């Protein structure tokens, strides 16, 4: 599994590739964040206006839009991705 984070005009896009075997657990973790139950060791979720999840065959795409008064910290989001992927692999 590998991921790429890209800045957009209103937030960040994240592409996670090669998710076979871990896809369901990743989707559950991202849906938890989407619903306000994020377990990442960061406060970045408080800056989210929306989190859209796209489920593809061997890929997941996330579209994070920040609140107008906030800006998502790229390093903190990468830390969150590392935390989430590590947690999913351990389960």
VEXFIDO-626697 format. One record per atom (N, C-alpha, C, O, CB): x, y, z. Coordinates in steps of 0.2 Angstrom, whole numbers, padded with zeros to 4 digits, always signed. Each point is the difference from the previous one (the first is absolute). Glycine has a CB too. Layout:
N
XYZ
...
This chain:
91
+0004-0006+0000
-0004+0006+0000
+0004+0006+0000
+0006+0000+0003
-0015-0006+0003
+0007+0011-0010
+0004+0006+0000
-0005+0006-0001
-0006-0001-0003
+0016-0004-0002
-0008+0011+0007
-0005+0005+0000
+0004+0007-0003
+0006+0000+0001
-0014-0005+0008
+0004+0009-0011
+0003+0007-0003
-0005+0005+0003
-0006-0001-0001
+0012-0004-0009
-0004+0010+0013
-0004+0006+0002
+0002+0006-0005
+0006+0002+0000
-0006-0006+0012
-0005+0007-0014
+0001+0006-0005
-0005+0006+0003
-0005-0001+0002
+0008-0007-0012
+0000+0014+0010
-0004+0006+0002
-0004+0002-0006
+0001-0001-0006
+0008+0005+0014
-0015-0002-0006
-0005+0003-0004
-0002+0007+0002
+0003+0002+0005
-0007-0014-0008
+0000+0015-0001
-0002+0007+0002
-0003+0000+0006
+0001+0005+0004
-0002-0003-0016
-0003-0007+0014
-0004+0001+0006
+0002-0005+0005
-0004-0001+0005
-0006+0005-0011
+0015-0008+0005
+0002-0005+0005
+0005-0005-0003
+0005+0002-0002
-0016-0001+0007
+0010-0007-0004
+0005-0005-0002
-0004-0006-0003
-0006-0002+0001
+0014+0005+0008
-0005-0006-0014
-0002-0007-0003
+0005-0005+0002
+0006+0001+0000
-0012+0005-0010
+0004-0012+0012
+0004-0005+0001
-0002-0007-0004
-0006-0001+0000
+0008+0006+0012
+0003-0008-0015
-0001-0006-0004
+0004-0005+0004
+0006+0000+0001
-0008+0006-0012
-0002-0012+0012
+0003-0005+0003
+0000-0006-0005
-0006-0002-0001
+0003+0006+0013
+0008-0007-0014
+0001-0005-0005
+0002-0007+0003
+0002+0000+0006
+0000+0009-0015
-0004-0014+0006
+0002-0007+0002
-0003-0002+0007
+0004-0001+0004
+0006+0002-0011
-0017+0000+0007
-0003-0001+0007
-0003-0007+0001
-0003-0001+0005
+0001+0013-0005
+0004-0016-0004
-0003-0007+0000
+0001-0003+0007
+0006+0001+0003
-0004-0003-0015
-0007-0001+0015
+0001-0003+0006
-0001+0004+0006
-0001-0002+0006
+0009-0006-0011
-0007+0015+0004
-0001+0005+0006
-0005+0005-0002
-0001+0004+0004
+0013-0006-0001
-0015+0001-0009
-0005+0005-0002
-0006+0001+0005
-0001+0006+0001
+0004-0009-0013
-0006-0002+0014
-0006+0001+0004
+0002+0003+0007
-0004+0004+0002
-0001-0014-0007
+0011+0008+0008
+0002+0003+0006
+0002+0008-0001
-0002+0004+0004
+0006-0015+0000
-0001+0012-0010
+0001+0007-0001
-0006+0004-0001
-0001+0006+0003
+0012-0009-0009
-0016+0001+0002
-0006+0003-0001
-0004+0001+0007
-0003+0006+0001
+0002-0011-0013
+0001+0001+0016
-0003+0000+0007
+0004+0006+0004
-0004+0004+0003
+0001-0016-0003
+0009+0012+0000
+0004+0005+0003
-0001+0007-0003
-0001+0005+0004
+0010-0013-0001
-0010+0009-0009
-0001+0006-0004
-0007+0002+0002
-0002+0006+0000
+0010-0008-0009
-0013-0002+0009
-0007+0001+0001
-0001+0003+0007
-0004+0004+0002
+0000-0013-0010
+0008+0006+0013
+0000+0002+0007
+0002+0007+0000
-0003+0004+0004
+0006-0015+0000
+0002+0013-0007
+0003+0007-0001
-0006+0004-0003
-0001+0006+0002
+0013-0009-0003
-0015+0001-0004
-0005+0004-0004
-0006+0001+0005
-0003+0005-0001
+0007-0010-0010
-0005+0001+0016
-0006+0001+0004
+0002+0003+0007
-0004+0000+0005
-0001-0010-0010
+0012+0012+0005
+0002+0004+0006
+0003-0005+0006
+0001+0003+0005
-0010+0005-0008
+0010-0014+0001
+0003-0004+0005
+0008-0002-0002
+0002-0006+0000
-0014+0001+0003
+0015+0010-0005
+0007-0001-0002
+0005-0002+0006
-0001+0003+0005
-0001+0005-0014
+0006-0013+0008
+0004-0003+0005
+0007+0003-0001
+0005-0002+0004
-0012-0008-0002
+0009+0013-0007
+0007+0003-0001
+0002+0004+0006
-0004+0004+0003
+0002-0005-0016
+0008+0001+0014
+0003+0004+0005
+0001+0008-0002
+0006+0002+0000
+0000-0013+0005
-0011+0014-0008
+0001+0007-0003
-0007+0003+0001
-0005-0003+0001
+0014-0001-0009
-0009+0011+0008
-0006+0004+0001
-0002+0002-0007
-0005+0004-0001
+0008+0000+0012
+0000-0006-0017
-0002+0002-0006
-0007-0001-0002
-0003+0003-0004
+0015-0006+0001
-0015-0003+0005
-0007-0001-0001
-0005+0005+0002
-0005+0001-0003
+0008-0013+0004
-0001+0017+0004
-0004+0005+0002
+0000+0006-0006
-0004+0004+0000
+0007-0007+0012
+0002+0002-0016
+0000+0005-0006
-0004-0002-0006
+0000+0004-0005
+0011+0000+0009
-0013-0010-0004
-0004-0002-0006
-0007+0002-0001
-0004+0000+0005
+0011-0010-0004
-0008+0013-0007
-0007+0001-0001
-0004-0006-0003
-0005-0001+0001
+0009+0013-0004
+0000-0016-0001
-0002-0006-0003
+0005-0005-0001
+0006+0002-0002
-0016+0004-0003
+0008-0012+0005
+0005-0006-0002
-0004-0004-0005
-0005-0004+0002
+0012+0004+0009
-0005+0000-0017
-0004-0005-0005
+0005-0006-0001
+0006+0001-0001
-0012+0009-0005
+0003-0016+0005
+0003-0006-0001
-0002-0003-0006
-0006-0001-0002
+0007-0001+0014
+0004+0000-0017
-0002-0003-0006
+0003-0007+0000
+0006-0001+0002
-0006+0012-0008
-0004-0016+0005
+0002-0007+0001
+0001-0003-0007
-0005-0001-0004
-0001+0000+0015
+0012-0001-0013
+0001-0003-0007
+0003-0007+0001
+0001-0002+0006
+0002+0014-0011
-0002-0015+0000
+0002-0007+0000
+0006-0002+0005
+0000-0003+0005
-0004+0002-0017
+0010+0004+0011
+0006-0001+0004
+0002+0007+0002
+0006+0001+0001
-0003-0011-0008
-0007+0015+0008
+0002+0007+0002
-0006+0003+0004
-0006-0001-0001
+0014+0002-0009
-0006+0003+0014
-0004+0005+0004
+0002+0007-0001
+0006+0001+0000
-0009-0010+0009
-0001+0013-0010
+0001+0007-0001
-0004+0004+0005
-0006-0001+0001
+0009+0000-0013
+0001+0006+0015
-0003+0004+0005
+0000+0007-0002
+0006+0002-0003
-0003-0010+0012
-0008+0012-0008
+0000+0007-0001
-0002+0004+0006
-0005+0000+0002
+0002-0002-0014
+0008+0005+0015
+0000+0004+0006
-0001+0007-0002
+0004+0003-0003
+0003-0011+0010
-0013+0011-0004
-0001+0007-0001
+0001+0004+0007
-0004-0003+0004
-0003+0001-0015
+0011+0007+0011
+0000+0003+0007
-0005+0006+0001
-0003+0002-0005
+0015-0005+0005
-0013+0004+0006
-0004+0006+0001
+0003+0006-0002
+0006+0000-0001
-0010-0005+0011
+0000+0010-0012
+0003+0006-0003
+0005+0004+0005
+0005+0003-0002
-0016-0002-0004
+0010-0002+0012
+0004+0004+0005
+0006-0005+0002
+0004+0003+0004
-0014+0003+0001
+0011-0012-0008
+0005-0004+0002
+0004-0002-0006
-0003+0000-0006
-0003-0004+0016
+0012+0001-0009
+0004-0003-0005
+0003-0006+0002
+0003-0001+0006
+0000+0012-0010
-0004-0017+0000
+0002-0006+0002
+0008+0000+0000
+0003+0002-0005
-0014-0008+0001
+0014+0003+0009
+0007-0001+0001
+0002-0006-0004
-0002-0006+0002
+0003+0012+0009
+0003-0006-0016
+0002-0005-0005
+0004-0006+0005
-0002-0006-0001
+0002+0014-0009
+0004-0005+0014
+0004-0005+0004
-0004-0004+0005
+0001-0006+0001
+0009+0014-0003
-0015-0004+0005
-0004-0004+0005
-0005-0005-0004
-0001-0005+0003
+0001+0015+0004
-0002-0008-0013
-0004-0005-0004
+0004-0006-0002
-0002-0006+0001
-0005+0015-0005
+0013-0008+0002
+0005-0006-0001
+0001-0004+0006
+0000-0006+0000
+0005+0013-0009
-0004-0004+0015
+0000-0004+0006
-0006-0004+0002
+0000-0005+0002
+0008+0014+0002
-0014-0006-0006
-0006-0003+0001
+0000-0006-0005
-0003-0006+0002
-0003+0016+0002
+0008-0009-0010
+0000-0006-0005
+0004-0006+0003
-0001-0005-0001
-0001+0013-0009
+0008-0006+0012
+0005-0005+0003
-0003-0004+0006
+0000-0006+0000
+0010+0014-0004
-0013-0004+0008
-0003-0003+0006
-0006-0005-0002
+0000-0005+0002
+0003+0016+0005
-0007-0009-0012
-0006-0004-0002
+0002-0006-0004
-0002-0005+0001
-0005+0015-0001
+0012-0009-0004
+0002-0006-0004
+0004-0005+0004
-0001-0006-0001
+0002+0013-0009
+0003-0004+0015
+0003-0005+0005
-0005-0004+0004
+0001-0006+0001
+0009+0014-0001
-0015-0004+0002
-0005-0003+0005
-0004-0006-0004
-0001-0005+0002
+0000+0016+0004
+0000-0009-0013
-0004-0005-0004
+0004-0006-0001
-0002-0006+0000
-0004+0015-0005
+0013-0008+0003
+0004-0006-0001
+0001-0004+0006
+0001-0006+0000
+0005+0012-0008
-0006-0003+0014
+0000-0004+0006
-0006-0004+0002
+0001-0005+0004
+0007+0013+0000
-0014-0007-0006
-0006-0003+0001
-0001-0006-0004
-0005-0003+0000
+0000+0014+0004
